[in-house]
Structures are given as C-alpha cells and as structure tokens.
Amino acid sequence: KLINCLIHFYKRLQISAPRMAGTPCGRLICDYPGPRPKYQGELLDIPNILVFKVPKGFGSRGSHNRFQVVPSYLTKDPKLVGKTRHQQAIDIMDESQSKFDRKHGEGTFQKSIATDMNEFINAGSVQGGEPKTQSCTVNNSEGNLNAGQEGGMEEKQREEFMEVWAQMVKTGQDKMLRDTINWKQPQSLAVDVKDQTWGITVFGLHDYN
C-alpha cells in the first residue's frame, strides 16, 4: 500500500508541476539515455557545443545542409535560469537575428537564422568531444518528426548527425571549428560528407552572424 501511495503521489506531482520554458518533456535536463548508436569515431577537438539542423536553403544559404551552432559556455545552468541549454541557445540565435535586423532594417533581407521551433529539423550537441543526439527541447517538440522518442533522433537522422562530426575529425575541420570558437571568428565552415555539403555557422560570438 505504501508503494502504491508513493506512485500515486509521484504521478500527481508530475501533473501539477509547471513545465519550464522550452522543455516539452517537462525536464530541465535531458537525462533519458534513449537508444543511441555508439559513436565509433575519434573524439572531436572542439569545445562543448549545441547543434541545430535546419532545412536546406534556409534563408540565403544556398542548397547545402546546414548546422547552426552555439557554444555551450554561453549558456547557464538550466536549474538557475529555468531553461534548457538548447532553449537558451535558441534565444542567443534569436538575438543574433534581431541585431542583424536592427542594423539592416527588418524585412530588408530574407530571414537567414532559424529561431522558431518549427524551423529546426533536429538538435543535438557535442560534449567532451563526443556527438550526442539528444534534445528534449527540439526533438521532442510538437510536430517534430522525432517527437515521442524522449528527445532522441530517429535512426536515419542519428546516423547522419554522427557522420558529419566523424568526417570533421578525419579532415581536421574540428580544429578549424575549435579555432573559430576560441578566436571568435565571424565565419562558416563547409564540410563534405559523401555527396553532400554541410554548412556550419557559429552564433553568439559576435554581433552580426
């Protein structure tokens, strides 16, 4: 009876607990391991980053696949600010877009930075040099193709995500991205994987990305 009472209390607590901003699953930290493929490549030589995949040709970026990246050190402890790191990263990219609009005039150019939840295909991260395919904020959001998997990505998207970062180690472009972040350089990288090109842009390091 005691166990049943505790279970009932826990369920009531989950229902009544307010959901934090940008946390569809109701958690500040995505701690569910989920079914993930083991990363077989070498560790990347880059700082911890938050990664967002956006559609091909978004804004004026041509027909390449595209990752938007925000260094994790620009975000704060989710428990202190009430937002996941991915949600904080989205806020940082939104501010970059706002600064660009203020400089050039809103509507002068086509929007080039994805900032709305429905504009992201998926999101993950690189932590301790290892690619991670988890984001409750984006992948488990309403309407996302990965929704219902506790913040993980479906198999094809997971494999694609891993391939890009493994290729960067092989070509040494992980070190180029590391230098871009450390030196706060306003530039993008192009990574060729099989027959596709991926554009990677870092946000939050300078005023106008």
C-alpha angles and dihedrals in degrees: 000000000000091000092049090050091051091049091049091048092049092051091049089050091052092051095048097041113103115242114238121236114281095009110113091175091052095245129113093210124041098231098157107110096206125181104310129169113240111254106238100183131092118278115270119245096227137104118261110286140181113229131203126186114213130186122280113271094016108170111337097326097114125230098316125117109252141210122193111205134196122185110243093225089070089065128073135226105293091221091059099047102030095236133099117247090249091054090049089050090052089053089052092052090046089055090051089054091047092051090050091051092048091051098046102023124266111275094016091110132026112265107269103179121069109226106149120088093236090056094065121086093193143325137218139147147228112239124178089351094304124112114237124197098201130113121144088183097060109013094047095042121120112278096014114131089230095054115129096036097096092257097313129121128249114256100264093049092046092052092047092050092050093047094057094053094042089053091052090059091050093052096039091241090127087072090050089054089046090054092045089057098040094046094038093232119179097227143108131226129223116213121190115213115178104308097340134085122216122202115208119195126182119216134195098040099092139018103258119032 
